[in-house]
């Protein structure tokens, strides 16, 4: 029973991660004149897999928050390689979405 304790958290985290990834990808694709569905599918799938796997493995909300921060750092470090593979810069995608929500962020260089 202890093995299945993180299943519900992993499912919820996968849905949330997929939704956030799809939203970020959709907005960024529109800003970059790409097909918005392509951006939503790419970042949505990445968010769903990363969030659900992290929550299932960690099985704790606090450990999951640390995992998300670490995942954000890895994505930030390897943003050029991710952009080369997918055509979408994940850092600019998040920045575009947050500034669209009205969050005051400094411009990216």
Residue pairs with C-beta under 8 A, 6 or more apart in sequence:
5 59
6 55
6 56
6 57
6 58
6 59
6 60
7 56
9 55
9 56
9 59
9 61
9 64
10 52
10 53
10 55
10 56
11 52
12 55
13 51
13 52
13 54
13 55
13 64
14 48
14 49
14 51
14 52
14 55
15 48
16 51
17 47
17 48
17 49
17 50
17 51
17 52
18 44
18 45
18 47
18 48
18 51
19 44
19 47
20 47
21 43
21 44
21 45
21 46
21 47
21 48
22 40
22 41
22 43
22 44
22 47
23 40
23 97
24 43
24 47
24 90
24 93
24 94
24 96
24 97
25 36
25 38
25 39
25 40
25 41
25 42
25 43
25 44
25 88
25 93
26 36
26 37
26 39
26 40
27 39
27 93
27 96
27 97
27 100
28 34
28 39
28 43
28 88
28 89
28 92
28 93
28 96
28 97
29 35
29 36
29 37
29 38
29 39
29 40
29 88
30 36
30 39
31 92
31 96
32 39
32 88
34 87
34 88
39 88
39 93
42 86
42 88
43 88
43 90
43 93
50 71
51 68
54 64
54 67
54 68
54 71
55 64
55 67
57 67
58 64
58 67
75 82
75 90
75 91
76 91
79 89
79 90
79 91
82 88
82 89
82 90
83 89
83 90
91 108
92 108
95 105
95 108
98 105
99 105
